[in-house]
Amino acid sequence: MATLDDILSSHRTGRPIVMGVLNVTPDSFSDGGRFFAPGAAVAHGRTMVEAGADVLDAGAESTRPGSERVSPDEQIRRLEAILPALVGLGVPVSIDTTSAAVAAFALDAGAAIINDVSAGRDDPALLPLAARRGAAVILMHMLGRPRDMQAAPRYDDVVVEVRDFLADRLDAAVAAGVPRGRCIVDPGIGFGKTLEHNLALLAGIDALAALGVPILVGPSRKRFISAVVGDTGPDQRLGGTLAAVCATYLKGATLFRVHDVAPARQALAVLRAIVEA
Protein backbone atom coordinates (compact mmCIF):
# COMPACT_ATOMS: atom_id res chain seq x y z
CA MET A 1 0.00 0.00 0.00
CA ALA A 2 1.19 3.51 -0.78
CA THR A 3 1.57 6.15 1.91
CA LEU A 4 0.79 9.81 1.36
CA ASP A 5 4.52 10.45 1.07
CA ASP A 6 4.73 7.77 -1.65
CA ILE A 7 1.96 9.54 -3.54
CA LEU A 8 3.52 12.99 -3.24
CA SER A 9 6.94 11.73 -4.36
CA SER A 10 5.67 9.51 -7.18
CA HIS A 11 6.78 11.94 -9.90
CA ARG A 12 10.34 11.43 -8.71
CA THR A 13 10.22 7.67 -8.06
CA GLY A 14 8.01 6.67 -11.01
CA ARG A 15 5.76 4.64 -8.74
CA PRO A 16 2.30 4.40 -10.34
CA ILE A 17 -0.55 5.24 -7.96
CA VAL A 18 -4.06 3.91 -8.57
CA MET A 19 -6.90 6.02 -7.17
CA GLY A 20 -10.22 4.21 -6.92
CA VAL A 21 -13.33 6.27 -7.71
CA LEU A 22 -16.19 6.11 -5.21
CA ASN A 23 -19.25 8.12 -6.26
CA VAL A 24 -21.66 8.56 -3.36
CA THR A 25 -24.20 10.11 -5.70
CA PRO A 26 -27.49 9.07 -7.32
CA ASP A 27 -26.55 10.44 -10.75
CA SER A 28 -22.96 9.56 -11.64
CA PHE A 29 -22.35 9.10 -15.36
CA SER A 30 -20.39 5.89 -14.78
CA ASP A 31 -22.33 3.87 -12.22
CA GLY A 32 -25.79 5.48 -12.02
CA GLY A 33 -25.95 5.55 -8.22
CA ARG A 34 -24.97 1.92 -7.56
CA PHE A 35 -22.93 2.98 -4.52
CA PHE A 36 -25.22 5.71 -3.16
CA ALA A 37 -26.33 3.62 -0.16
CA PRO A 38 -23.75 3.71 2.69
CA GLY A 39 -23.40 -0.06 2.88
CA ALA A 40 -22.84 -0.39 -0.84
CA ALA A 41 -20.32 2.48 -0.80
CA VAL A 42 -18.22 1.00 1.99
CA ALA A 43 -18.35 -2.48 0.46
CA HIS A 44 -17.17 -1.10 -2.89
CA GLY A 45 -14.39 0.83 -1.18
CA ARG A 46 -13.22 -2.37 0.47
CA THR A 47 -13.36 -4.21 -2.85
CA MET A 48 -11.20 -1.55 -4.51
CA VAL A 49 -8.62 -1.67 -1.71
CA GLU A 50 -8.48 -5.46 -1.98
CA ALA A 51 -7.98 -5.02 -5.75
CA GLY A 52 -4.96 -2.80 -5.14
CA ALA A 53 -6.21 0.79 -4.87
CA ASP A 54 -3.57 3.05 -3.32
CA VAL A 55 -6.09 5.83 -2.65
CA LEU A 56 -9.88 6.05 -2.41
CA ASP A 57 -11.44 9.20 -3.87
CA ALA A 58 -14.92 9.75 -2.41
CA GLY A 59 -17.27 12.39 -3.75
CA ALA A 60 -20.88 13.27 -2.99
CA GLU A 61 -21.51 15.70 -5.86
CA SER A 62 -21.56 14.59 -9.49
CA THR A 63 -19.44 16.69 -11.86
CA ARG A 64 -20.63 15.00 -15.04
CA PRO A 65 -21.49 17.37 -17.93
CA GLY A 66 -24.79 19.11 -17.25
CA SER A 67 -24.86 18.28 -13.53
CA GLU A 68 -26.30 20.66 -10.94
CA ARG A 69 -24.66 21.72 -7.69
CA VAL A 70 -25.23 19.85 -4.43
CA SER A 71 -25.20 21.86 -1.20
CA PRO A 72 -22.38 21.30 1.31
CA ASP A 73 -24.92 20.12 3.90
CA GLU A 74 -26.25 17.47 1.52
CA GLN A 75 -22.74 16.36 0.57
CA ILE A 76 -21.89 15.95 4.25
CA ARG A 77 -25.11 14.03 4.87
CA ARG A 78 -24.18 11.60 2.09
CA LEU A 79 -20.64 11.17 3.41
CA GLU A 80 -21.04 11.04 7.17
CA ALA A 81 -21.99 7.36 7.29
CA ILE A 82 -19.14 6.18 5.08
CA LEU A 83 -15.99 8.28 5.53
CA PRO A 84 -14.86 6.81 8.88
CA ALA A 85 -15.27 3.30 7.47
CA LEU A 86 -13.29 4.19 4.33
CA VAL A 87 -10.47 5.67 6.39
CA GLY A 88 -10.44 2.47 8.40
CA LEU A 89 -9.60 0.46 5.28
CA GLY A 90 -5.97 1.53 5.62
CA VAL A 91 -5.28 3.61 2.49
CA PRO A 92 -5.26 7.40 2.15
CA VAL A 93 -8.70 8.85 1.43
CA SER A 94 -9.29 11.80 -0.87
CA ILE A 95 -12.41 13.97 -0.70
CA ASP A 96 -13.69 15.10 -4.10
CA THR A 97 -15.27 18.49 -3.39
CA THR A 98 -14.97 22.20 -4.13
CA SER A 99 -16.43 23.16 -0.73
CA ALA A 100 -14.25 24.08 2.25
CA ALA A 101 -17.02 22.98 4.63
CA VAL A 102 -17.18 19.52 3.07
CA ALA A 103 -13.39 19.28 2.96
CA ALA A 104 -13.16 20.23 6.65
CA PHE A 105 -15.71 17.56 7.54
CA ALA A 106 -13.78 14.97 5.56
CA LEU A 107 -10.43 15.94 7.08
CA ASP A 108 -12.00 15.64 10.54
CA ALA A 109 -13.09 12.12 9.56
CA GLY A 110 -9.52 11.20 8.56
CA ALA A 111 -9.21 12.13 4.88
CA ALA A 112 -5.74 13.24 3.82
CA ILE A 113 -6.25 14.74 0.33
CA ILE A 114 -8.63 17.35 -1.09
CA ASN A 115 -9.47 16.78 -4.77
CA ASP A 116 -10.86 20.11 -6.02
CA VAL A 117 -12.06 20.20 -9.64
CA SER A 118 -12.20 24.01 -9.40
CA ALA A 119 -8.55 24.23 -8.26
CA GLY A 120 -9.51 26.45 -5.34
CA ARG A 121 -11.60 28.91 -7.34
CA ASP A 122 -15.09 27.96 -6.17
CA ASP A 123 -14.52 28.46 -2.46
CA PRO A 124 -11.79 30.91 -1.40
CA ALA A 125 -11.63 29.22 2.01
CA LEU A 126 -10.54 25.85 0.62
CA LEU A 127 -6.82 26.44 -0.01
CA PRO A 128 -6.26 28.21 3.34
CA LEU A 129 -8.05 25.29 5.01
CA ALA A 130 -5.71 22.82 3.31
CA ALA A 131 -2.74 24.88 4.47
CA ARG A 132 -3.90 24.96 8.10
CA ARG A 133 -4.69 21.27 8.18
CA GLY A 134 -1.63 20.02 6.28
CA ALA A 135 -3.76 18.33 3.62
CA ALA A 136 -2.51 17.47 0.16
CA VAL A 137 -4.42 19.16 -2.66
CA ILE A 138 -5.29 18.09 -6.20
CA LEU A 139 -5.73 21.10 -8.51
CA MET A 140 -7.67 20.35 -11.70
CA HIS A 141 -8.24 22.35 -14.87
CA MET A 142 -11.84 22.89 -15.92
CA LEU A 143 -13.15 25.33 -18.51
CA GLY A 144 -16.44 26.73 -17.22
CA ARG A 145 -18.55 24.71 -14.80
CA PRO A 146 -20.02 21.19 -15.04
CA ARG A 147 -23.39 22.61 -16.09
CA ASP A 148 -21.98 24.31 -19.20
CA MET A 149 -18.38 23.15 -19.64
CA GLN A 150 -19.11 21.11 -22.77
CA ALA A 151 -21.18 23.80 -24.52
CA ALA A 152 -18.45 25.07 -26.86
CA PRO A 153 -14.94 24.71 -25.41
CA ARG A 154 -12.24 26.61 -27.30
CA TYR A 155 -8.48 26.96 -26.91
CA ASP A 156 -5.71 28.37 -29.06
CA ASP A 157 -3.29 25.76 -27.66
CA VAL A 158 -4.93 23.49 -25.10
CA VAL A 159 -1.69 22.06 -23.70
CA VAL A 160 -0.10 25.46 -23.16
CA GLU A 161 -3.26 26.98 -21.72
CA VAL A 162 -3.88 24.09 -19.32
CA ARG A 163 -0.25 24.11 -18.23
CA ASP A 164 -0.33 27.87 -17.61
CA PHE A 165 -3.61 27.60 -15.69
CA LEU A 166 -2.20 24.86 -13.45
CA ALA A 167 0.98 26.87 -12.87
CA ASP A 168 -1.15 29.81 -11.77
CA ARG A 169 -3.24 27.65 -9.42
CA LEU A 170 -0.09 26.13 -7.94
CA ASP A 171 1.09 29.68 -7.20
CA ALA A 172 -2.30 30.42 -5.61
CA ALA A 173 -2.04 27.34 -3.41
CA VAL A 174 1.47 28.25 -2.29
CA ALA A 175 0.35 31.82 -1.60
CA ALA A 176 -2.41 30.41 0.61
CA GLY A 177 0.18 28.46 2.59
CA VAL A 178 0.02 25.02 0.95
CA PRO A 179 3.57 23.70 0.41
CA ARG A 180 4.22 23.03 -3.26
CA GLY A 181 5.33 19.55 -2.26
CA ARG A 182 1.78 18.78 -1.12
CA CYS A 183 0.19 19.69 -4.46
CA ILE A 184 -0.86 17.46 -7.36
CA VAL A 185 -2.13 18.69 -10.75
CA ASP A 186 -4.78 17.22 -13.04
CA PRO A 187 -5.34 18.42 -16.64
CA GLY A 188 -9.07 17.65 -16.35
CA ILE A 189 -9.74 15.19 -19.17
CA GLY A 190 -13.36 15.68 -20.26
CA PHE A 191 -13.87 18.88 -18.28
CA GLY A 192 -14.50 21.52 -20.92
CA LYS A 193 -12.69 19.74 -23.76
CA THR A 194 -13.56 18.33 -27.15
CA LEU A 195 -12.19 15.01 -28.37
CA GLU A 196 -9.29 16.82 -30.04
CA HIS A 197 -8.51 18.73 -26.84
CA ASN A 198 -8.55 15.55 -24.75
CA LEU A 199 -6.25 13.69 -27.15
CA ALA A 200 -3.84 16.63 -27.33
CA LEU A 201 -3.67 16.78 -23.52
CA LEU A 202 -3.11 13.05 -23.18
CA ALA A 203 -0.34 13.25 -25.77
CA GLY A 204 1.14 16.36 -24.14
CA ILE A 205 1.18 15.26 -20.51
CA ASP A 206 4.95 15.56 -20.46
CA ALA A 207 4.55 19.34 -20.87
CA LEU A 208 3.16 19.43 -17.33
CA ALA A 209 6.23 17.73 -15.87
CA ALA A 210 8.03 21.08 -15.70
CA LEU A 211 5.61 22.07 -12.93
CA GLY A 212 7.57 19.73 -10.66
CA VAL A 213 4.63 18.06 -8.93
CA PRO A 214 2.81 14.74 -9.43
CA ILE A 215 0.40 14.58 -12.38
CA LEU A 216 -2.97 12.86 -12.00
CA VAL A 217 -4.93 11.72 -15.04
CA GLY A 218 -8.60 10.71 -14.94
CA PRO A 219 -9.60 9.17 -18.28
CA SER A 220 -11.69 6.39 -16.78
CA ARG A 221 -14.80 5.43 -18.79
CA LYS A 222 -15.01 8.92 -20.31
CA ARG A 223 -16.93 9.83 -23.42
CA PHE A 224 -13.87 10.66 -25.52
CA ILE A 225 -13.19 6.91 -25.70
CA SER A 226 -16.49 6.36 -27.51
CA ALA A 227 -15.66 9.24 -29.82
CA VAL A 228 -12.56 7.31 -30.91
CA VAL A 229 -13.91 3.75 -31.11
CA GLY A 230 -17.64 4.18 -31.69
CA ASP A 231 -20.65 4.38 -29.43
CA THR A 232 -20.11 2.47 -26.19
CA GLY A 233 -21.57 2.69 -22.71
CA PRO A 234 -19.37 3.73 -19.76
CA ASP A 235 -18.89 0.14 -18.63
CA GLN A 236 -17.59 -0.84 -22.09
CA ARG A 237 -14.67 1.61 -22.10
CA LEU A 238 -12.11 -0.35 -20.10
CA GLY A 239 -9.75 -0.94 -23.01
CA GLY A 240 -9.69 2.74 -23.91
CA THR A 241 -9.20 3.69 -20.27
CA LEU A 242 -6.18 1.40 -19.94
CA ALA A 243 -4.70 2.71 -23.19
CA ALA A 244 -4.88 6.28 -21.84
CA VAL A 245 -3.47 5.23 -18.46
CA CYS A 246 -0.49 3.46 -20.01
CA ALA A 247 0.21 6.18 -22.57
CA THR A 248 0.23 8.92 -19.95
CA TYR A 249 2.38 6.91 -17.53
CA LEU A 250 5.00 6.78 -20.28
CA LYS A 251 4.67 10.57 -20.57
CA GLY A 252 5.23 11.18 -16.83
CA ALA A 253 1.85 10.91 -15.12
CA THR A 254 1.92 8.76 -11.98
CA LEU A 255 -1.58 9.03 -10.47
CA PHE A 256 -4.54 7.44 -12.21
CA ARG A 257 -8.14 7.95 -11.12
CA VAL A 258 -10.06 4.89 -12.30
CA HIS A 259 -13.23 2.91 -11.70
CA ASP A 260 -11.69 -0.47 -12.59
CA VAL A 261 -8.86 -0.84 -10.11
CA ALA A 262 -7.63 -4.39 -10.73
CA PRO A 263 -7.14 -4.06 -14.52
CA ALA A 264 -5.40 -0.69 -14.08
CA ARG A 265 -3.13 -2.10 -11.36
CA GLN A 266 -2.20 -5.04 -13.61
CA ALA A 267 -1.60 -2.92 -16.71
CA LEU A 268 0.63 -0.50 -14.82
CA ALA A 269 2.59 -3.29 -13.11
CA VAL A 270 3.39 -4.93 -16.45
CA LEU A 271 4.16 -1.60 -18.12
CA ARG A 272 6.53 -0.57 -15.35
CA ALA A 273 8.28 -3.96 -15.51
CA ILE A 274 8.78 -3.50 -19.25
CA VAL A 275 10.12 0.04 -18.76
CA GLU A 276 12.52 -1.07 -16.03
CA ALA A 277 13.76 -4.03 -18.10
N, C-alpha and C positions, 0 to 999 in steps of 0.2 A: 504493500500500500504506500502511496505517496504522501509525504507530509506537505504542509503549506510551504516550507522552505524548498522542498523538491519542486513544487509547482512554480515558485517564483524564480528559481534558478534554471528552469528547464531550457531556456533559450541559450544558456551557456553549456549545459551538459548534453543537450540533444535528447533528453528523456521524453518520450511521448506521454502525454497526460490525457486520459479519457474522462470526459465530464458527462455523466448521465443526466438526461433531461427528465424532470419530473414536473408535469403540468397539473397543478391542483386547480383546474378550471373546468367549466362545463362546455367550453367552446374552442378548445385547441384545434388547430388545423390538422394535427398529426394523429391524435388519438381520440378526439371527439368526446372528452370527458370520462374516459375509462378509469382514470385514477382520481376522480373528484372526491369520492368518499374517503375519509381518513384511513380506514383499514386497507383499502385498495392501494392508496398512495404509499403507506408505509411498507406494505408487502412488495410493491414494485421497487421501492428504494432498496429493500433488502436483496431482491433478485438482481438488481443492477450491481450492487456491491459484490455479491457472490460471483457475478460474471466478469468482474475486474474493473469496475468503475473506480477511478482515483478520487473523484469529486462527485457530489450530487448537487445539481442545480435546481432548486425548487422555486417555482413561481406561481402566484395566485391571480395573475392578470394576463390574459392572452394579448400578444402583440402581433397576431396574424394581420395581414392586410385587411383593412376595413373594420377592425375591432374597436370597441368603445372602451373608455376608461372605467376602471373599477376603483372605488373609493379605498383609501388606506384602511378604514375600519373593516370593510368587507374582506380585503386581502388578509388582514390579521385574523379575522374570524375563520377564514379558510385554512390558515396555517397553524393556528394555535394547538390543534390536536395532533399535528404530525411532526413539527420541527424537533421537539425534544427526542422523539423516537428516531428520527433520521440522524441526528447528531450522535445518538447512542450506537449507530452502526459502525462507527470507528473511522470514517473518512471525513475529510473537510466538507462542510456544507456551504454552498453559495446561495444567496437569496437574490432572485431575479426580480428587481423592483426599481422604480425610479423615485420612490417615496422615502424620505428620511425617517418618517414614523414607522413604516414597515421594516426598513433596514434596522432601526434601533431595536424593534421587537425581536427580529431574527437574531441579531447579535446577542441580545440578552438570553435567547434560547440556545446559544452556542454556535451559531453560524460564524464563519471566519472570513467570508468573501462577499462583497456586494457586486452584483452583476447589473450594471445600469445601462440600459439600451439608449438612454439620453445622454450618457457621458457627463452626468452632473448638471445638465442644463434645465431639467424639469423642476427640480427642487434645490434651491441654493443652499439648503441646510445639509444636503447629503454628503458632499465632499468634506466639509468641516467635521461632520459626525464620524466619517471614516478615519479622519486624522486623529480625533480624540480617542477613538476606540481601538486604534491600531489595526483596523481591518484592511485586507487587500481589496483592490477595486478593479473591476473590468470596465473599461471605457469603450463604448461601441459607437461606430458611425451610423447615423440614420439621417436620411434626407426627408424632412417633413415629420409627420407623425403617423402612427399605424393607420389611422383613419383615412389618410390621403396620400401616404408615401408612394403608392404605386400609380398615382394619377397620371403623371407625365414626367418622370425623372430625367434630368438633363445634366450633363457634365461636359466640360471641354476636354478634360483628361481625368478620368475617374480615379486612376491610381494616385496621381499627384494630389488631387483634391482631397481624397480620403486620407492620404498620408499627412497632408498639411493640417487637416481637421484634427486628426489624432494627436499630432504634435502640439497643437494649441490646447487640447483638452488635457494632455499630460502636464503642460505648464500650469493650467488652471488647478489641477489636482495638487501639484507641488506647492503652488501659491496658497492653497487652503491648508497645507500642512501634511499632506500625504507623501511619504517618502517615495521617490521615483521607483525604488526597488520593490515597492508593494503595489505597483500598477501593472496591468495587463491590457493590451489593446485588441480590438476586434473590428475588422473592416465592415461587418454588418452585411453579410451575404443575404440578399433578398429584401433588405430594408431600404426601399427607395432606389432600386436598381432594375434595369432591364436585363434580359439575358446577356446581351453584349457586355454590359457593365459588370455583371457577376463573373463572367468568364475572364474578363480583363483583370479583375481583382484577384481571382484565384491564380491566374498566371503571373501576376505581379506581386505576390505576397512578399517576395524577397526585398521589395522596395521599402517595406515597413521595418525591416531588420535594423536599419540605421537608427531607429528610435531607441534601441537598446533595452527593450523590455520584452517579455514573452508575448507571442502572438496567438490569439485564440481564433479558430475558424469554426463556424457553425453552418455547414451545408446540409445538415441531416434532413432527408426527406423533402427538400424544398422544391418549389415549382420549377425552378430553372432546369432541373434534371429532366422533367417531362418535356420542356421546350427543346431539349437536345434529342431525346430518344423517342418522343411520341407520347401521347396521352397515357399517363399512369396515375394511379392513386398514391397517396403518401406512403402506404405500406408496401408499395412495389418499387420503391426508389433506393433500395439498399445498395445495389451495384453502383449506381451513380454517386451515392453518398461516399462509399469507400474509395471510389476513384478520386473524388475531390479531397478526401482526407489524405490519401497517399501522395497525391501530387503536391499538396501544400506542405506536407511534412518535408518533402525533398526541397522545398523552397524556403524552409526555415520556421514554419509554424510548429508549435509543440503542444498546444492545447486544442482538443477537438470535442465540441459539444454535440453529442449524438443521442439518438433514441435507442439504437441497437448496439449495446455495449460489447457483447461478446464478439461479434464479427469485426468491429472496429479494433478491439484489443488484439485479435489474431492477425489482422492485416498489418497493423503497425508493428507487431512483434516480428513478423516475417520480413517486412520491409527494413526494419532497423538491422536485423541480422544480415541481410543482403548488403546494406550500406557498409556495415562494419567489416564485412568479409573482404 
